[in-house]
Amino acid sequence: MDESTSTTERWDVEPEPAAALRRSRGVQRPGFQSLPHLAVTRLLNRIPLIKSAPSGNGAASAGHEAAYTGMANRTEFAGYSLLRPLGSGGMAEVYLAKHPRLPRREALKVLTESMTADAEFRERFNREADLAATLWHPHIVAVHDRGEFEGQLWIAMDYVEGTDAARLVKERHHKGMAAKDACAIITAVAGALDYAHLRGLLHRDVKPANILITHPEEDEQRVLLADFGVARQLAEISGITETNVAVGTVAYAAPEQLIGSNIDGRADQYALAATAFHLLTGAPPYRNSNPVAVIGQHLHEPPPRLSDYRPDLADLDDVFF
């Protein structure tokens, strides 16, 4: 596949018939290397009245409160005043924080000491965080600063007051979103990925939890892709069976990414397609609490069809497969 073909441009390419696509793939498990010259955003032109993503200006970060651990008793970090926790995961904790000098609030992501101690990750984090700080796009969370304090890497981003797509689906659309609403979100993220890919930056962890949404029930909602420059390569993750570390990532990852092969922008496109499937059906394509089982499904099983979960979306099966 021509790597220069963008995520959004492929909407304008007439797809091959579904049967021809399947013949061309043969028995190969369809990872990103076998993606045809269209992407999930080709879906938009198949649905009436959906032509563009919601518009917006600026960016933001973090969504909802969650349990946190490592810095529970701290009120300051790297000069930032910590106002309240926003969330935590296997590799970092996120806080709403007041900037040391400017009168504004930011989302401060503090990576764990074990992550900081990984020399390869540290080098890539510094490089890609610097590159992420140069991105300026209405659907990308802006990165303002990064550094290291008391043995922990940190990165400061715009704060988004709202929710994320994973929580939105869980709380309001557990059987799947309306196609129009899902496509608006996916189109916005596709545009963000195109912009970043053209500037040499991969995301590596596209998933509903990294898609932030402000005012989800209002016309002026904004969609922003978070965590550019932060995602860890799957090959760097130890303890792959630890649910809190890996499940949220492997559920959407391309087979090539799962086995540690070299990847390009098509891996993000694969993850975006899996994300679209989640938004439309209420869950990711492969559904198992064991991340090892999910990896095996990505590598060896054919992708499920949308119509198996949403018969009303049968016309979209060929868009995904």
C-alpha positions as CSV (number, residue, x, y, z in Angstrom):
1,M,0.0,0.0,0.0
2,D,1.2,3.5,-0.7
3,E,2.0,5.0,2.6
4,S,1.4,8.5,1.3
5,T,-2.3,7.8,0.9
6,S,-3.9,9.6,3.9
7,T,-6.6,8.4,6.2
8,T,-9.1,11.0,5.0
9,E,-8.1,11.0,1.3
10,R,-9.2,7.4,1.0
11,W,-12.8,8.5,1.4
12,D,-12.6,9.8,-2.1
13,V,-11.2,6.5,-3.6
14,E,-13.8,4.1,-5.0
15,P,-13.3,0.8,-3.1
16,E,-12.8,-2.5,-4.8
17,P,-15.7,-4.9,-4.5
18,A,-15.7,-6.6,-1.2
19,A,-15.2,-10.0,-2.9
20,A,-12.1,-8.8,-4.7
21,L,-10.7,-7.4,-1.5
22,R,-11.1,-10.8,0.2
23,R,-9.6,-12.6,-2.7
24,S,-6.6,-10.3,-2.8
25,R,-6.0,-10.9,1.0
26,G,-6.2,-14.7,0.5
27,V,-5.7,-16.4,3.8
28,Q,-3.5,-13.7,5.3
29,R,-4.9,-12.2,8.4
30,P,-5.8,-8.6,7.4
31,G,-3.3,-6.5,9.3
32,F,-2.4,-3.0,8.2
33,Q,0.0,-4.3,5.5
34,S,-3.0,-5.7,3.7
35,L,-5.2,-2.6,4.0
36,P,-6.7,-1.5,0.7
37,H,-6.4,2.0,-0.6
38,L,-9.2,3.3,1.6
39,A,-9.6,3.7,5.3
40,V,-12.4,3.6,7.9
41,T,-13.2,7.2,7.0
42,R,-14.4,6.0,3.6
43,L,-17.5,5.2,5.7
44,L,-18.6,8.8,5.7
45,N,-19.4,9.0,2.0
46,R,-21.6,5.9,2.5
47,I,-23.9,7.6,4.9
48,P,-26.1,10.5,3.8
49,L,-25.7,14.0,5.2
50,I,-22.3,13.3,6.8
51,K,-19.6,15.2,4.9
52,S,-17.3,16.7,7.5
53,A,-16.2,16.5,11.1
54,P,-17.3,19.0,13.8
55,S,-15.2,22.1,13.8
56,G,-13.4,23.5,16.7
57,N,-10.5,25.7,17.8
58,G,-7.7,25.0,20.2
59,A,-7.4,21.8,22.2
60,A,-7.6,20.4,25.7
61,S,-6.9,17.3,27.8
62,A,-8.1,14.7,30.3
63,G,-11.6,13.8,31.0
64,H,-13.1,12.3,34.1
65,E,-11.9,11.6,37.6
66,A,-10.5,8.1,38.4
67,A,-8.6,6.3,41.2
68,Y,-5.0,7.3,41.5
69,T,-2.1,6.1,43.6
70,G,1.4,7.4,43.6
71,M,1.2,11.1,44.4
72,A,-1.9,11.1,46.6
73,N,-0.3,13.4,49.2
74,R,1.4,15.9,46.9
75,T,0.1,19.4,46.3
76,E,2.9,20.5,43.9
77,F,5.0,18.8,41.2
78,A,7.6,20.4,38.9
79,G,6.3,23.9,39.9
80,Y,2.7,23.0,39.1
81,S,0.0,23.2,41.8
82,L,-2.0,20.0,41.7
83,L,-5.7,20.8,42.0
84,R,-7.2,17.3,41.7
85,P,-6.6,13.9,40.0
86,L,-8.2,13.3,36.6
87,G,-7.2,9.7,36.1
88,S,-4.6,7.0,36.2
89,G,-3.4,4.0,34.3
90,G,-0.5,1.5,34.2
91,M,2.0,4.1,33.0
92,A,0.9,7.5,34.3
93,E,-1.3,9.6,36.5
94,V,-3.0,12.7,35.2
95,Y,-3.8,15.8,37.3
96,L,-5.6,19.1,36.8
97,A,-2.9,21.5,37.6
98,K,-2.3,25.2,37.8
99,H,0.6,26.5,35.6
100,P,3.6,27.8,37.6
101,R,3.5,31.2,36.1
102,L,0.5,31.7,33.8
103,P,-3.1,32.1,35.0
104,R,-4.4,28.8,33.4
105,R,-5.1,25.2,34.2
106,E,-3.5,22.3,32.3
107,A,-3.6,18.6,32.4
108,L,-0.3,17.3,33.9
109,K,0.5,13.7,33.0
110,V,3.2,12.2,35.3
111,L,4.8,9.0,34.2
112,T,5.7,6.3,36.6
113,E,9.3,5.9,37.8
114,S,9.5,2.5,36.0
115,M,8.6,4.2,32.7
116,T,11.1,6.9,33.3
117,A,13.8,4.4,34.0
118,D,13.4,2.8,30.6
119,A,16.2,4.5,28.6
120,E,14.7,3.6,25.2
121,F,11.3,4.9,26.1
122,R,12.8,8.1,27.7
123,E,14.6,8.9,24.5
124,R,11.5,8.4,22.3
125,F,9.3,10.2,24.8
126,N,11.5,13.3,24.7
127,R,11.8,13.2,20.9
128,E,8.1,12.7,20.2
129,A,6.8,15.0,23.0
130,D,8.9,17.8,21.4
131,L,7.4,16.9,18.0
132,A,3.9,16.7,19.5
133,A,4.4,20.2,20.9
134,T,4.7,21.6,17.3
135,L,1.3,20.2,16.3
136,W,-1.5,22.7,16.0
137,H,-4.8,21.2,14.9
138,P,-8.4,21.6,16.0
139,H,-8.7,17.9,16.9
140,I,-5.4,17.3,18.6
141,V,-4.8,18.0,22.3
142,A,-2.1,20.6,22.5
143,V,1.2,19.8,24.3
144,H,2.7,22.8,26.1
145,D,5.7,21.5,28.0
146,R,7.5,18.4,29.2
147,G,10.3,17.6,31.6
148,E,11.6,15.4,34.4
149,F,11.2,16.0,38.1
150,E,12.4,13.9,40.9
151,G,12.9,10.9,38.7
152,Q,9.6,11.1,36.8
153,L,8.9,12.3,33.3
154,W,6.0,14.6,32.9
155,I,4.1,16.3,30.1
156,A,1.7,19.2,30.3
157,M,-1.3,19.5,27.9
158,D,-4.4,21.5,27.5
159,Y,-7.2,20.5,29.8
160,V,-10.5,19.3,28.3
161,E,-13.6,19.5,30.4
162,G,-15.8,16.8,29.2
163,T,-15.7,13.0,28.7
164,D,-14.0,10.5,26.5
165,A,-15.5,8.3,23.8
166,A,-15.1,5.1,25.9
167,R,-17.0,6.5,28.8
168,L,-19.6,8.1,26.5
169,V,-20.3,4.7,24.9
170,K,-20.4,2.9,28.2
171,E,-22.7,5.4,29.9
172,R,-25.0,6.5,27.1
173,H,-24.6,4.2,24.0
174,H,-23.9,0.7,25.4
175,K,-25.4,-0.9,22.3
176,G,-23.6,1.5,19.9
177,M,-23.9,5.0,18.8
178,A,-25.9,6.3,15.9
179,A,-23.8,6.0,12.7
180,K,-23.9,9.8,12.2
181,D,-22.6,10.5,15.6
182,A,-19.9,7.9,15.4
183,C,-18.8,9.1,12.0
184,A,-18.5,12.7,13.2
185,I,-16.0,11.5,15.9
186,I,-14.1,9.2,13.6
187,T,-13.8,11.9,10.9
188,A,-12.3,14.3,13.4
189,V,-9.8,11.8,14.6
190,A,-8.9,10.8,11.0
191,G,-8.1,14.4,10.2
192,A,-5.9,14.7,13.3
193,L,-4.0,11.5,12.3
194,D,-3.5,12.7,8.7
195,Y,-2.0,16.0,10.1
196,A,0.3,14.2,12.5
197,H,1.4,11.5,10.0
198,L,2.4,14.2,7.4
199,R,4.7,15.6,10.1
200,G,6.3,12.3,10.9
201,L,4.5,11.5,14.1
202,L,2.6,8.2,14.9
203,H,0.1,8.0,17.7
204,R,0.4,4.2,18.4
205,D,-2.5,4.1,20.8
206,V,-5.7,5.2,19.1
207,K,-8.6,4.1,21.1
208,P,-11.9,5.5,22.5
209,A,-10.3,6.4,25.8
210,N,-7.9,8.7,24.0
211,I,-10.7,10.5,22.2
212,L,-11.9,13.4,24.3
213,I,-15.3,15.0,23.7
214,T,-16.6,18.3,25.1
215,H,-20.4,19.0,25.3
216,P,-21.2,15.5,23.8
217,E,-25.0,16.3,23.6
218,E,-24.6,19.8,22.1
219,D,-24.1,21.1,18.6
220,E,-20.8,22.7,19.6
221,Q,-19.1,19.5,20.7
222,R,-15.4,19.3,20.1
223,V,-13.5,16.1,19.4
224,L,-9.8,15.9,20.3
225,L,-7.2,13.1,20.1
226,A,-5.0,13.0,23.2
227,D,-1.7,11.5,24.1
228,F,0.5,12.1,21.1
229,G,4.1,11.6,22.1
230,V,3.2,9.5,25.1
231,A,2.1,6.1,23.9
232,R,4.5,3.2,24.7
233,Q,5.4,0.6,22.1
234,L,3.8,-2.7,22.9
235,A,7.2,-4.4,22.5
236,E,8.3,-2.3,25.5
237,I,5.5,-3.5,27.8
238,S,6.4,-6.2,30.2
239,G,3.8,-8.3,31.9
240,I,1.4,-8.3,29.0
241,T,-1.1,-10.3,31.0
242,E,-1.5,-7.4,33.4
243,T,-5.0,-6.1,32.5
244,N,-4.3,-2.6,33.8
245,V,-1.3,-2.3,31.4
246,A,-2.3,-3.9,28.2
247,V,-6.0,-4.6,27.6
248,G,-6.9,-1.0,26.6
249,T,-4.2,-1.0,24.0
250,V,-4.3,-4.4,22.5
251,A,-8.0,-4.3,21.8
252,Y,-7.4,-1.9,19.0
253,A,-3.8,-2.6,17.9
254,A,-2.8,-3.8,14.4
255,P,-1.3,-7.3,14.2
256,E,2.0,-5.9,13.0
257,Q,2.1,-3.7,16.1
258,L,1.3,-6.7,18.4
259,I,4.2,-8.8,17.1
260,G,6.7,-5.9,17.2
261,S,7.1,-5.3,13.4
262,N,7.9,-2.0,12.0
263,I,4.8,0.1,11.7
264,D,3.7,3.3,9.9
265,G,0.5,5.4,9.7
266,R,-1.6,2.4,8.7
267,A,-1.3,1.0,12.2
268,D,-3.1,4.1,13.5
269,Q,-5.7,3.6,10.7
270,Y,-6.3,0.0,11.8
271,A,-6.7,1.2,15.4
272,L,-9.1,3.9,14.2
273,A,-11.2,1.2,12.4
274,A,-11.3,-0.9,15.6
275,T,-12.3,2.3,17.4
276,A,-15.1,2.9,15.0
277,F,-16.3,-0.6,15.5
278,H,-16.5,0.0,19.2
279,L,-18.4,3.3,18.8
280,L,-20.9,1.6,16.5
281,T,-21.4,-1.6,18.5
282,G,-20.6,-0.7,22.1
283,A,-17.5,-2.9,22.4
284,P,-14.2,-3.5,20.5
285,P,-14.0,-6.1,17.7
286,Y,-12.5,-8.8,19.9
287,R,-14.1,-9.1,23.4
288,N,-12.1,-11.0,26.0
289,S,-10.8,-9.9,29.4
290,N,-7.5,-11.8,28.8
291,P,-5.2,-9.6,26.7
292,V,-3.3,-12.6,25.4
293,A,-6.6,-14.0,24.0
294,V,-7.3,-10.7,22.3
295,I,-3.8,-10.7,20.7
296,G,-4.5,-14.2,19.4
297,Q,-7.8,-13.0,17.9
298,H,-6.2,-10.1,16.2
299,L,-3.5,-12.3,14.7
300,H,-5.5,-15.4,13.7
301,E,-9.2,-14.8,13.6
302,P,-11.2,-13.0,10.8
303,P,-12.7,-9.7,11.9
304,P,-16.3,-9.7,13.1
305,R,-18.9,-8.1,11.0
306,L,-20.8,-5.0,12.1
307,S,-24.0,-6.7,11.0
308,D,-23.5,-9.4,13.6
309,Y,-24.1,-6.8,16.3
310,R,-26.0,-4.1,14.4
311,P,-28.1,-5.6,11.6
312,D,-29.2,-2.1,10.7
313,L,-25.6,-1.4,9.6
314,A,-25.2,-4.3,7.3
315,D,-24.6,-1.9,4.4
316,L,-21.3,-0.9,6.1
317,D,-19.9,-4.4,6.4
318,D,-18.0,-4.0,3.1
319,V,-16.6,-0.6,4.2
320,F,-14.7,-2.4,7.1
321,F,-14.0,-5.7,5.4
